[in-house]
Amino acid sequence: MNEQKNLIAAVVLSVAILVGFQFLYEVPKSEKEAARQAEIAASGPAAGSNTPAPSAVPSAVPGQSGVSPAASGLSPADAAKARREIAADPKRVRIDAPGMRGTISPVGARIDDTILTHYRETLDKDSDNIHLLKPVGAPKSYYAEFGWVPEDAGTKVPGASTVWTADSEVLSPGQPVTFTWDNGEGLVFERVYAIDDDYMFTVKQQVRNTGGEPVTLFPYGLLSRGGTPTTAGFYILHEGPLGVFDETLKEVDYDDLQEDGKVEVAATGGWIGITDKYWLSALVPPQDETVKYRFTHTIRQQDDRYQTDYLGAARAVPAGGAAEAEVRLFAGAKEVNLLDRYEAEYGITNFDLAVDFGWFYFLTKPFFYALSWINGLVGNFGIAILVFTVAVKLVFFPLANKSYKSMAKMRELTPKMQALREQYGDDKQRLNQEMMGLYKKEKVNPASGCLPILVQIPVFFALYKVLFVSIEMRHAPFYGWIHDLSAPDPTTLFNLFGLIPWTPPAFIPLIGVWPIIMGLTMYLQQKLNPQPADPIQAKVFMFLPFFFTFLLASFPAGLVIYWAWNNLLSIAQQRLIMWRMGVK
């Protein structure tokens, strides 16, 4: 009776934790953020500090970086229209590369308009391409800016409102663009932008001193993002500011930066940026130079503004001489092979860590490579998942075989165990002794049946990470109604899988075809296992397939397909072993 109570209590407690987390953590968190946004809106445009620290990277200038409160409330369509109108300014320099198009503003010579030509917002072929960096003056502006910080505050250097002169109208691979500005006091600034076929900019800054006095300047680069973006909200995925410093990944959450205001790190080499689930903007200074990195949060134009920046080592510019600095800017999709290539080509430390492969990195990245290789052979990531599952089953076949033999033997011993329970049910100590004696006599290990599940946990989680964070899985189709393996099964039981012209409300979970198939395979597999002698325990275990059907319904379809296929292979293997052993 105590075992029954403990089991029921464990199930109830698990459900209570899930429900409690939602109401005690997620709901208060949402309410707190809503209250914070209301406070920001009521505080007016003057909220936040606009004064940069001495000899530090400038913060975004309020008049340049933000938009009016009215503009920030535009609909997505109107916001996109505002971005297009700003980007259409003929004074801007066009970006024309195979993987990207966009514009560079002559004001500040900042990169603030990039569109990823290989990716769209949705599966619809007519949907807009991903617009990563957004022009200054448009809602939620997001841009990269470069410049110099003078040692002497009296030295005139270009700023956010400086208008530069470009020597070309188009930036494309093999065709760099040079921006020039003369401060009228003996310093001539040049900034050369180059771009490759994908998403990497190379920015070379040069200062020529035609005056009679030497000057000392510090190069900087910054990424400034307006507004707090909507994130996936999963604890296993980081979205927000991040960087690699001294070969160590540092991730800073948006809400933590809101509280701290500023985080500073000094390191040699590395990189700093802002990541979304699939997209990344990152600054990569020279890898042999010690620089000061910084994450900051301010409130500008009644909205959040996040900035990641770096301040390089001093450059002495003698009279009649020159100095230069180089930095790279990545602004694109987090394609694993591309990040690896950049890491090798430019010596960027741990650039692949921009993809959040998580704790099981030693499994997730090899899994990704294996799936990609199989996909190259079969031409479909869904089929690649099925083939990969067979390969995993073959690797663990000896362990699973031994486990299933033990489970088959346990099923054969069920009548004897039931007899012992009836004979010694009131004497728990004697019952345990008799059962251990029976296991020893029959050479059965009751714990061995758990081994396949224990082995599958890291494999399941690693594959889940691959499907969840890899952009290569985004919009990857399977067959039938699955057009995106990284998204949940779009069908739902509650409208008979589309037969009823009714869209269920958001609070009703989507129980699609594949989650139901997975639940059925789990039920069939459970029927092959030894059944608990206690009827209450048996009912609880019978409930588990229904529980997991609802639980996995919101998971990526690719993961549910993997789980269902894995169950089918396990059923076939287990049934074959039982047939050979003569177990019914």
C-alpha positions as CSV (number, residue, x, y, z in Angstrom):
1,M,0.0,0.0,0.0
2,N,2.9,2.4,0.8
3,E,4.4,1.7,-2.6
4,Q,1.1,2.6,-4.3
5,K,0.9,5.8,-2.3
6,N,4.5,6.8,-3.2
7,L,3.9,6.2,-6.9
8,I,0.7,8.1,-7.0
9,A,2.3,10.9,-4.9
10,A,5.2,11.0,-7.4
11,V,2.9,11.4,-10.4
12,V,0.7,14.1,-8.7
13,L,3.9,15.9,-7.6
14,S,5.3,15.9,-11.1
15,V,2.1,17.4,-12.5
16,A,2.0,19.9,-9.7
17,I,5.5,21.0,-10.5
18,L,4.7,21.5,-14.2
19,V,1.5,23.5,-13.4
20,G,3.2,25.4,-10.5
21,F,6.1,26.4,-12.7
22,Q,3.7,28.0,-15.1
23,F,1.7,29.9,-12.6
24,L,4.4,30.7,-10.0
25,Y,7.2,31.6,-12.4
26,E,6.0,32.2,-16.0
27,V,2.9,34.2,-15.2
28,P,4.6,36.5,-12.6
29,K,7.5,36.9,-15.0
30,S,5.1,38.1,-17.8
31,E,3.3,40.4,-15.4
32,K,6.6,41.9,-14.2
33,E,7.7,42.6,-17.8
34,A,4.3,44.1,-18.6
35,A,4.6,46.4,-15.6
36,R,8.2,47.3,-16.6
37,Q,7.1,48.2,-20.1
38,A,4.3,50.4,-18.7
39,E,6.8,52.2,-16.5
40,I,9.1,52.8,-19.4
41,A,6.2,54.2,-21.5
42,A,5.2,56.5,-18.6
43,S,8.8,57.7,-17.9
44,G,9.2,59.6,-21.2
45,P,12.0,59.8,-23.7
46,A,14.5,61.1,-21.1
47,A,14.7,57.8,-19.2
48,G,18.1,56.1,-18.9
49,S,21.6,57.5,-19.0
50,N,22.8,59.0,-22.2
51,T,26.3,60.0,-21.0
52,P,29.1,57.5,-22.0
53,A,31.9,56.9,-19.6
54,P,35.2,58.7,-20.4
55,S,37.5,56.9,-22.9
56,A,34.8,54.2,-23.5
57,V,32.8,53.1,-26.5
58,P,30.0,55.6,-27.2
59,S,26.5,54.5,-26.4
60,A,23.8,54.9,-29.0
61,V,22.9,58.6,-29.5
62,P,19.2,59.2,-28.7
63,G,18.5,61.3,-31.7
64,Q,20.0,58.8,-34.0
65,S,19.4,55.4,-32.6
66,G,15.8,55.3,-31.6
67,V,12.4,56.2,-33.1
68,S,9.5,58.1,-31.7
69,P,7.1,56.3,-29.3
70,A,4.4,56.4,-31.9
71,A,6.6,54.8,-34.6
72,S,7.6,52.0,-32.2
73,G,4.0,50.9,-32.0
74,L,3.6,50.4,-35.7
75,S,2.1,47.1,-37.0
76,P,4.6,44.6,-38.6
77,A,3.5,45.6,-42.1
78,D,3.8,49.3,-41.4
79,A,7.2,48.8,-39.7
80,A,8.4,46.8,-42.7
81,K,7.2,49.7,-45.0
82,A,9.0,52.2,-42.8
83,R,12.2,50.2,-43.1
84,R,11.9,49.9,-46.9
85,E,11.3,53.7,-47.2
86,I,14.4,54.5,-45.2
87,A,16.5,51.9,-47.1
88,A,15.3,53.3,-50.4
89,D,17.3,56.5,-49.9
90,P,19.5,56.9,-53.0
91,K,22.4,58.3,-50.9
92,R,22.8,54.8,-49.3
93,V,25.4,52.3,-50.6
94,R,23.7,49.1,-51.8
95,I,24.9,45.7,-50.6
96,D,24.7,43.1,-53.3
97,A,26.0,39.6,-52.4
98,P,24.7,36.1,-53.1
99,G,23.7,35.6,-49.4
100,M,22.7,39.1,-48.6
101,R,21.3,42.4,-49.9
102,G,20.8,45.6,-48.1
103,T,22.2,49.1,-47.7
104,I,24.8,51.1,-45.7
105,S,23.9,54.5,-44.4
106,P,26.3,57.4,-45.2
107,V,25.3,58.9,-41.8
108,G,27.7,57.3,-39.4
109,A,28.8,54.9,-42.2
110,R,26.9,52.3,-40.3
111,I,25.7,48.9,-41.5
112,D,22.0,49.0,-40.6
113,D,20.1,47.3,-43.3
114,T,20.7,43.6,-44.2
115,I,18.4,41.1,-45.7
116,L,19.2,37.4,-45.9
117,T,18.3,36.2,-49.4
118,H,18.3,32.5,-48.7
119,Y,15.8,32.6,-45.8
120,R,12.2,33.7,-45.5
121,E,9.9,34.5,-42.5
122,T,7.6,31.5,-43.2
123,L,7.2,28.6,-45.6
124,D,5.2,30.8,-47.9
125,K,7.3,31.4,-51.0
126,D,5.9,35.0,-51.2
127,S,6.8,35.8,-47.6
128,D,9.5,38.4,-46.8
129,N,13.1,37.5,-46.5
130,I,14.6,37.7,-43.1
131,H,15.5,41.3,-42.3
132,L,18.3,41.1,-39.7
133,L,19.8,44.5,-39.2
134,K,17.3,47.3,-39.4
135,P,17.8,51.0,-40.4
136,V,18.3,53.7,-37.8
137,G,15.0,55.7,-37.6
138,A,12.9,52.6,-38.2
139,P,11.1,50.7,-35.4
140,K,13.4,48.4,-33.4
141,S,16.6,49.6,-35.2
142,Y,19.5,47.2,-35.1
143,Y,22.8,48.2,-36.5
144,A,26.6,47.9,-36.5
145,E,28.8,50.9,-36.0
146,F,32.5,51.5,-36.0
147,G,34.8,54.4,-35.1
148,W,37.5,55.8,-32.9
149,V,37.7,57.0,-29.3
150,P,40.3,59.7,-28.8
151,E,42.7,59.8,-25.8
152,D,42.4,63.6,-25.8
153,A,38.7,64.6,-25.7
154,G,39.6,67.7,-27.8
155,T,40.4,65.5,-30.8
156,K,37.6,65.7,-33.4
157,V,36.6,62.2,-34.5
158,P,33.6,61.0,-36.6
159,G,30.5,60.2,-34.6
160,A,27.0,58.7,-35.1
161,S,25.8,61.8,-37.0
162,T,28.8,62.2,-39.2
163,V,28.1,62.2,-43.0
164,W,30.7,60.2,-44.9
165,T,31.5,60.2,-48.6
166,A,31.6,56.8,-50.4
167,D,33.6,56.1,-53.5
168,S,31.1,53.6,-54.9
169,E,27.4,53.0,-55.0
170,V,27.5,49.2,-54.5
171,L,29.3,46.9,-52.1
172,S,29.7,43.3,-53.5
173,P,32.2,40.4,-53.3
174,G,35.4,41.6,-54.8
175,Q,34.2,45.2,-54.9
176,P,34.9,47.0,-51.6
177,V,33.6,50.4,-50.8
178,T,35.7,53.2,-49.1
179,F,34.1,55.8,-46.9
180,T,36.0,59.0,-46.2
181,W,35.7,61.9,-43.8
182,D,38.0,64.8,-43.1
183,N,37.8,66.4,-39.7
184,G,39.3,69.7,-41.0
185,E,42.0,69.6,-38.4
186,G,44.6,67.4,-40.0
187,L,43.0,64.0,-39.6
188,V,41.5,62.1,-42.5
189,F,39.5,59.0,-41.7
190,E,38.9,56.1,-44.1
191,R,36.7,53.1,-43.6
192,V,36.8,50.3,-46.2
193,Y,34.0,47.7,-46.2
194,A,34.4,44.3,-48.0
195,I,32.0,41.4,-48.0
196,D,32.2,37.8,-49.1
197,D,29.6,35.6,-50.7
198,D,27.9,34.8,-47.4
199,Y,27.6,36.9,-44.3
200,M,31.0,38.2,-43.3
201,F,32.1,41.8,-43.6
202,T,35.7,42.9,-43.2
203,V,36.0,46.5,-41.9
204,K,39.4,48.3,-42.2
205,Q,39.7,51.6,-40.6
206,Q,42.6,54.0,-41.3
207,V,43.5,57.4,-40.0
208,R,46.0,59.7,-41.8
209,N,47.5,62.5,-39.8
210,T,48.4,65.5,-42.0
211,G,48.7,67.8,-39.0
212,G,51.7,68.7,-36.9
213,E,50.8,66.9,-33.7
214,P,50.6,63.2,-32.9
215,V,47.3,61.8,-31.6
216,T,46.3,58.6,-29.9
217,L,43.1,56.8,-30.8
218,F,41.3,53.6,-29.7
219,P,39.3,51.7,-32.3
220,Y,35.9,50.4,-31.4
221,G,32.9,48.5,-32.8
222,L,29.4,48.1,-31.5
223,L,26.1,46.4,-32.2
224,S,23.0,48.3,-31.0
225,R,19.6,46.7,-30.9
226,G,16.4,48.4,-30.0
227,G,13.6,46.7,-28.1
228,T,13.5,43.3,-26.4
229,P,12.9,40.7,-29.1
230,T,10.4,37.9,-28.6
231,T,12.3,34.7,-27.7
232,A,11.4,31.1,-27.8
233,G,11.5,31.1,-24.0
234,F,13.1,27.6,-23.6
235,Y,15.7,27.2,-20.9
236,I,17.7,25.0,-23.2
237,L,18.2,27.8,-25.7
238,H,20.0,31.1,-25.2
239,E,18.9,34.1,-27.1
240,G,20.5,37.4,-26.4
241,P,24.0,38.9,-25.9
242,L,26.9,36.5,-25.8
243,G,30.6,36.2,-26.6
244,V,33.7,34.1,-26.3
245,F,36.4,35.5,-24.0
246,D,39.6,33.6,-23.3
247,E,38.1,30.5,-25.0
248,T,35.1,30.6,-22.7
249,L,31.5,31.2,-23.8
250,K,29.6,33.8,-21.8
251,E,25.9,34.2,-22.3
252,V,23.9,37.2,-20.8
253,D,20.1,37.1,-20.7
254,Y,18.1,40.1,-21.7
255,D,16.4,40.3,-18.3
256,D,19.7,40.0,-16.4
257,L,21.2,42.8,-18.4
258,Q,18.2,44.9,-17.7
259,E,18.9,44.5,-14.0
260,D,22.7,44.8,-14.1
261,G,22.9,47.6,-16.7
262,K,26.5,46.7,-17.8
263,V,28.8,43.8,-17.9
264,E,32.5,44.2,-18.8
265,V,35.2,41.7,-19.8
266,A,38.8,42.1,-20.9
267,A,40.2,39.3,-23.0
268,T,42.7,38.5,-25.8
269,G,40.9,37.6,-29.0
270,G,37.4,36.1,-28.9
271,W,34.3,37.8,-30.2
272,I,31.0,39.4,-29.0
273,G,27.5,39.7,-30.4
274,I,23.8,39.2,-30.1
275,T,22.1,35.9,-31.1
276,D,18.6,34.9,-32.0
277,K,17.6,31.3,-32.4
278,Y,18.8,31.1,-36.0
279,W,20.5,34.4,-36.6
280,L,23.7,36.0,-35.3
281,S,25.4,39.4,-35.4
282,A,28.9,39.3,-34.1
283,L,32.0,41.5,-33.9
284,V,35.4,39.8,-34.3
285,P,38.4,42.0,-33.5
286,P,42.0,40.8,-34.2
287,Q,42.5,37.5,-32.3
288,D,46.0,38.4,-31.1
289,E,44.9,41.7,-29.5
290,T,43.7,42.3,-25.9
291,V,40.5,44.3,-26.0
292,K,37.8,45.4,-23.6
293,Y,34.4,43.9,-24.2
294,R,31.1,45.2,-22.9
295,F,27.4,44.4,-22.7
296,T,25.1,47.3,-21.8
297,H,21.4,48.1,-21.5
298,T,19.8,51.5,-21.5
299,I,16.3,52.9,-22.1
300,R,16.1,55.2,-25.2
301,Q,13.0,56.7,-26.8
302,Q,10.8,54.8,-24.3
303,D,12.2,51.4,-25.3
304,D,15.0,49.0,-24.3
305,R,18.3,49.3,-26.1
306,Y,20.9,46.6,-25.9
307,Q,24.5,47.2,-27.0
308,T,27.5,44.8,-27.3
309,D,30.8,46.5,-28.1
310,Y,34.6,46.3,-27.9
311,L,37.4,48.8,-27.4
312,G,40.7,48.0,-29.0
313,A,44.3,48.8,-28.0
314,A,45.6,52.3,-28.5
315,R,46.9,53.4,-31.9
316,A,49.5,56.1,-32.0
317,V,49.2,58.3,-35.1
318,P,52.3,60.4,-35.5
319,A,52.4,63.7,-37.4
320,G,52.6,62.8,-41.1
321,G,51.9,59.1,-40.3
322,A,48.9,56.8,-40.3
323,A,47.4,54.0,-38.2
324,E,44.8,51.4,-39.0
325,A,42.6,48.8,-37.3
326,E,40.6,45.8,-38.7
327,V,37.5,44.0,-37.5
328,R,35.1,41.6,-38.9
329,L,31.3,41.7,-38.7
330,F,29.2,38.5,-39.1
331,A,25.5,39.2,-39.7
332,G,23.6,36.2,-40.9
333,A,22.4,32.7,-40.4
334,K,24.0,30.3,-38.0
335,E,24.9,27.7,-40.5
336,V,27.2,25.2,-38.7
337,N,29.5,24.4,-41.6
338,L,29.8,28.1,-42.4
339,L,30.7,29.0,-38.8
340,D,33.3,26.2,-38.8
341,R,34.8,27.5,-42.0
342,Y,35.1,31.0,-40.6
343,E,36.6,29.7,-37.4
344,A,39.3,27.9,-39.4
345,E,39.8,30.6,-42.1
346,Y,40.1,33.6,-39.7
347,G,41.2,31.8,-36.5
348,I,38.1,32.9,-34.6
349,T,38.0,31.2,-31.2
350,N,35.1,28.8,-30.7
351,F,32.9,30.6,-33.3
352,D,30.8,27.5,-33.5
353,L,29.6,28.0,-29.9
354,A,27.2,30.6,-31.4
355,V,25.0,27.6,-32.1
356,D,23.7,26.5,-28.7
357,F,24.5,22.8,-28.8
358,G,24.3,22.7,-25.0
359,W,25.7,20.4,-22.3
360,F,25.8,17.4,-24.7
361,Y,28.0,19.2,-27.2
362,F,30.1,16.1,-27.6
363,L,27.0,14.3,-28.9
364,T,24.9,17.1,-30.5
365,K,27.6,18.3,-33.0
366,P,28.6,14.8,-34.2
367,F,24.8,14.0,-34.5
368,F,24.4,17.1,-36.6
369,Y,27.2,16.1,-38.9
370,A,25.9,12.6,-39.1
371,L,22.4,13.8,-40.0
372,S,23.8,16.3,-42.6
373,W,25.9,13.6,-44.2
374,I,23.0,11.2,-44.4
375,N,20.8,14.0,-45.7
376,G,23.3,14.6,-48.5
377,L,22.9,10.9,-49.5
378,V,19.1,10.6,-49.3
379,G,18.0,14.2,-49.9
380,N,15.6,14.5,-47.0
381,F,16.3,15.3,-43.4
382,G,13.2,13.2,-42.3
383,I,14.6,10.1,-44.0
384,A,18.0,11.0,-42.5
385,I,16.5,10.9,-39.0
386,L,15.0,7.4,-39.7
387,V,18.4,6.1,-41.1
388,F,20.2,7.7,-38.2
389,T,17.9,6.0,-35.7
390,V,18.7,2.6,-37.2
391,A,22.4,3.4,-36.9
392,V,22.0,4.3,-33.2
393,K,20.0,1.1,-32.6
394,L,22.7,-1.0,-34.2
395,V,25.4,0.7,-32.0
396,F,23.4,-0.1,-28.8
397,F,22.1,-3.5,-30.1
398,P,24.1,-5.7,-27.8
399,L,23.1,-3.7,-24.7
400,A,19.4,-3.6,-25.7
401,N,19.5,-7.3,-26.7
402,K,20.6,-8.2,-23.2
403,S,18.1,-5.9,-21.6
404,Y,15.2,-7.2,-23.7
405,K,16.1,-10.8,-22.8
406,S,16.0,-9.9,-19.2
407,M,12.6,-8.2,-19.6
408,A,11.3,-11.3,-21.5
409,K,12.5,-13.5,-18.6
410,M,10.8,-11.1,-16.2
411,R,7.6,-11.4,-18.1
412,E,7.9,-15.2,-17.9
413,L,8.3,-14.9,-14.1
414,T,5.3,-12.8,-13.6
415,P,3.0,-15.6,-12.4
416,K,5.6,-16.8,-9.9
417,M,6.1,-13.2,-8.6
418,Q,2.3,-12.8,-8.3
419,A,2.2,-16.0,-6.2
420,L,4.9,-14.7,-3.9
421,R,3.0,-11.4,-3.4
422,E,-0.1,-13.4,-2.5
423,Q,1.8,-15.6,-0.1
424,Y,4.0,-13.0,1.6
425,G,2.0,-9.8,0.9
426,D,1.8,-8.9,4.6
427,D,5.5,-9.4,5.3
428,K,7.4,-6.9,3.1
429,Q,10.9,-8.0,4.3
430,R,10.2,-11.7,3.6
431,L,8.6,-10.8,0.2
432,N,11.7,-8.9,-0.8
433,Q,14.0,-11.8,0.3
434,E,11.9,-14.4,-1.7
435,M,11.8,-12.2,-4.8
436,M,15.6,-11.6,-4.6
437,G,16.1,-15.4,-4.3
438,L,13.8,-15.9,-7.3
439,Y,15.8,-13.4,-9.4
440,K,19.1,-15.1,-8.3
441,K,17.8,-18.6,-9.1
442,E,16.5,-17.6,-12.5
443,K,19.6,-15.3,-13.2
444,V,17.5,-12.3,-13.9
445,N,18.4,-8.6,-13.2
446,P,15.2,-6.6,-12.7
447,A,17.1,-3.3,-13.2
448,S,18.4,-4.2,-16.7
449,G,15.2,-3.3,-18.3
450,C,15.9,0.3,-17.5
451,L,19.2,0.4,-19.4
452,P,17.7,1.1,-22.9
453,I,15.7,4.0,-21.5
454,L,18.8,5.4,-19.6
455,V,20.8,5.1,-22.8
456,Q,18.2,6.9,-24.9
457,I,17.9,9.9,-22.6
458,P,21.2,11.7,-23.7
459,V,20.6,10.5,-27.3
460,F,17.0,11.9,-27.2
461,F,18.1,15.2,-25.7
462,A,21.0,15.6,-28.1
463,L,18.8,14.9,-31.1
464,Y,16.2,17.3,-29.7
465,K,18.9,20.0,-29.5
466,V,20.0,19.4,-33.1
467,L,16.4,19.6,-34.3
468,F,15.6,22.6,-32.2
469,V,18.7,24.9,-32.7
470,S,20.0,23.9,-36.1
471,I,18.9,26.3,-38.9
472,E,19.5,23.4,-41.3
473,M,16.4,21.8,-39.9
474,R,14.4,25.0,-40.2
475,H,11.7,24.6,-42.9
476,A,13.1,21.1,-43.8
477,P,10.2,19.1,-45.2
478,F,9.3,15.4,-44.7
479,Y,6.4,13.7,-46.5
480,G,2.7,14.3,-46.3
481,W,1.6,17.2,-44.1
482,I,5.0,17.7,-42.4
483,H,6.6,20.7,-44.2
484,D,8.9,21.8,-41.3
485,L,10.7,19.2,-39.2
486,S,11.7,21.8,-36.7
487,A,8.0,22.8,-35.9
488,P,5.2,20.7,-34.2
489,D,2.9,18.5,-36.3
490,P,0.4,21.1,-37.6
491,T,-2.6,18.8,-37.6
492,T,-4.9,18.4,-34.6
493,L,-7.2,15.8,-33.3
494,F,-9.7,18.4,-32.2
495,N,-10.8,19.3,-35.8
496,L,-10.4,15.7,-37.0
497,F,-7.1,16.6,-38.7
498,G,-8.6,19.2,-40.9
499,L,-11.9,17.5,-41.8
500,I,-13.8,20.0,-39.7
501,P,-13.4,23.6,-40.8
502,W,-12.6,24.9,-37.3
503,T,-9.4,26.2,-35.8
504,P,-9.1,25.3,-32.1
505,P,-8.3,28.2,-29.7
506,A,-4.7,28.6,-28.7
507,F,-5.1,27.1,-25.2
508,I,-6.1,23.7,-26.8
509,P,-2.9,21.7,-27.5
510,L,-2.3,20.5,-31.0
511,I,-2.5,16.7,-30.9
512,G,-1.3,15.8,-34.3
513,V,-1.1,12.6,-36.2
514,W,2.5,11.9,-35.5
515,P,2.2,12.4,-31.7
516,I,-0.7,9.9,-31.8
517,I,1.4,7.4,-33.7
518,M,4.1,7.9,-31.2
519,G,1.7,7.3,-28.3
520,L,0.4,4.1,-29.9
521,T,3.9,2.7,-30.4
522,M,4.7,3.6,-26.8
523,Y,1.5,1.7,-25.7
524,L,2.4,-1.3,-27.8
525,Q,5.9,-1.4,-26.5
526,Q,4.6,-1.1,-22.9
527,K,2.3,-4.2,-23.5
528,L,5.5,-6.2,-24.3
529,N,7.1,-5.3,-21.0
530,P,6.4,-7.1,-17.7
531,Q,3.3,-5.7,-16.2
532,P,3.3,-4.5,-12.6
533,A,1.6,-6.9,-10.2
534,D,-0.1,-4.1,-8.4
535,P,-3.3,-3.0,-10.3
536,I,-2.9,0.6,-9.3
537,Q,0.7,0.7,-10.6
538,A,-0.4,-1.0,-13.8
539,K,-3.1,1.7,-14.4
540,V,-0.6,4.5,-13.8
541,F,1.8,3.0,-16.3
542,M,-1.0,2.6,-18.8
543,F,-1.6,6.3,-18.5
544,L,2.0,7.2,-19.5
545,P,1.5,6.8,-23.3
546,F,-1.4,9.3,-23.1
547,F,0.7,11.7,-21.0
548,F,3.7,11.5,-23.4
549,T,1.3,12.0,-26.4
550,F,0.2,15.3,-25.0
551,L,3.7,16.2,-23.8
552,L,5.4,15.6,-27.2
553,A,2.7,17.2,-29.2
554,S,4.4,20.6,-28.9
555,F,7.8,19.2,-29.8
556,P,9.4,19.4,-33.2
557,A,7.8,16.9,-35.6
558,G,11.3,15.5,-36.5
559,L,11.8,14.5,-32.8
560,V,8.3,12.9,-32.6
561,I,9.0,10.9,-35.8
562,Y,12.3,9.8,-34.3
563,W,10.7,8.6,-31.1
564,A,7.9,6.8,-32.9
565,W,10.3,5.1,-35.3
566,N,12.6,4.2,-32.4
567,N,9.7,2.6,-30.6
568,L,8.8,0.5,-33.7
569,L,12.3,-0.7,-34.0
570,S,12.4,-1.6,-30.3
571,I,9.1,-3.4,-30.6
572,A,10.4,-5.5,-33.5
573,Q,13.6,-6.3,-31.6
574,Q,11.8,-7.1,-28.4
575,R,9.2,-9.3,-30.1
576,L,11.8,-11.2,-31.9
577,I,13.7,-12.0,-28.7
578,M,10.4,-13.1,-27.0
579,W,9.6,-15.4,-29.9
580,R,13.0,-17.0,-29.7
581,M,12.7,-17.5,-26.0
582,G,9.2,-18.9,-26.3
583,V,7.6,-16.2,-24.2
584,K,4.0,-15.4,-25.0
